[in-house]
Amino acid sequence: MGETVISIRPLLAVLVAVAAGLLILALHRRPRARDAVFCGAPVLMFLIVISLAPTVLAGGTVELTLFTILPGITFSFRVDSLGMVFATISSLLWILASIYSIGYMRSLNEHAQTRFYACFSISLAAAVGGAFAANLFVLVIFYEVLSLITYPLVYHHEDDTAWEGSRKYVVYLVGTSKSFLLLAVALTYYLAGTFDFQPGGLFRDVAASPLLMVVVYIGYLAGFAKAGIMPLHVWLPSAMVAPTPVSALLHAVAVVKMGVFCVLRVVLDIFGTDLMADLGLGIATAYLVSFTIITASIYALTRDDLKARLAYSTVSQLSYIILGAVLLVPMAVTGGVLHIASHAFSKITLFFCAGSIYCASRKRRISELSGIGRHLPWTMGAFFIGTLGMIGIPPAGGFVSKWFLVLGTVEAKELVFLFVLLASSVLNAAYFLPVVYKAFFESEAVGADRAPDEPIREIPMVAIPLCITALLSLLIGVYPDYFLTLARGVLP
């Protein structure tokens, strides 16, 4: 067991993003200064987050208790291996997303940019706050804040489509948390008398009927709807009405990853692997998420809208992470946690590319992308690299995480899930590779909404971040040591 360090840095990481959001609002009449704050704050947050890494990589934790609310309920931060994975990804990708967002919003001359940047910043504060939560109480607070502060981002365009998508977003996320999640949280406090996460599980020494434990677990699984498990996934494709930077970071990284992160906390630190196995909840959840993996992949295969295809791909890929956790063996858990990182880098690249295509050509549908790779070679080259990660082809990071997941199915002696992973990878190839083929190897067709002589060019502030994320997705495949060490430290 490593050392425990008391430090204010977890709180500072959250406050940096909150302060950035407030300062952005104050600078609404000074767009250059506003944009500078929006780009500078994530750098500072990332430096604070990464300064915590040496302690966590050595097996220790960083903790900070602010105040006690009730017996067994404190407002506390605790940085461990699982939280460090989520926080590193969110803070690092915010740097690139901020540059991308400015390029995207300027090129389209979007309205309400100040509101957009402010909500975006505070969303990252909620994500990192959740990553560093020391107990269920703090985690749920940041989970709810993230749901509410992202609503203006989903509703950004303020038209009928945005209203419909944002309404579904709020109804699903807030509705499930106020019904299922609230019940599970209340029963947890009743049974355990505390909300503190514990290695091996908060319920490890709690004597309660198996039926009640199953009810609590179902409440968590349904309440954390951000995880996108079918049938509570409907909000995610609907939220694609948001501007692409929102889809990229919040719906490929922060929002959806908060969902699976919460489920992993429930499985590993509230129930624990032993209780999950004794109640048969691991294998039951594995079948549920396997259904999501395959069904969402089939849905993705049928979608012509590029962002919709990416959205259903996200629904499928999120369940890889949960599958790894609920197999309850070290190899699978390692693969699931690694997939948080590999999916984040690859999927944000793909969403960035979708936004780049739209900024340059106003094209949304895959059927309209014939020959676009000749005009946007950097964008479509990065799209191809992101595709490798989604399919799990080396050297992309997706290969490493899927390799551990495959080994985990063998270690757990559950080969049916091995075939689920293989079938899903084939489906990944079936719905991603045709996009690349169409972009580079089919003849160009001029869209009805664009003149034949109107140029389609890369936009530097949009293209540069997506090329960097593509390279990062390759880098963690070649050199996964940082995330691999953290993933192996998740289980006690």
Secondary structure, 3 states (H helix, E strand, C coil): CCCEEECCHHHHHHHHHHHHHHHHHHCCCCHHHHHHHHHHHHHHHHHHHHHCHHHHHCCCEEEEEEEEEECCEEEEEEECHHHHHHHHHHHHHHHHHHHHHHHHHHHCCCCCHHHHHHHHHHHHHHHHHHHCECEHHHHHHHHHHHHHHCHHHHCCCCCHHHHHHHHHHHHHHHHHHHHHHHHHHHHHHHHHCCCECCCCCCCCCCCCCHHHHHHHHHHHHHHCHHHCCCCCCCHHHHHHHCCHHHHHHHHHHHHHHHHHHHHHHHHHHHHHHHHHHHHCHHHHHHHHHHHHHHHHHHHHHCCCEHHHHHHHHHHHHHHHHHHHHHCCCHHHHHHHHHHHHHHHHHHHHHHHHHHHHHHHHCCCEHHHCCCHHHCCHHHHHHHHHHHHHHHCCCCCHHHHHHHHHHHHHHHCCCHHHHHHHHHHHHHHHHHHHHHHHHHHHCCCCCCCCCCCCCCCCCCHHHHHHHHHHHHHHHHHHHCCHHHHHHHHCCCC
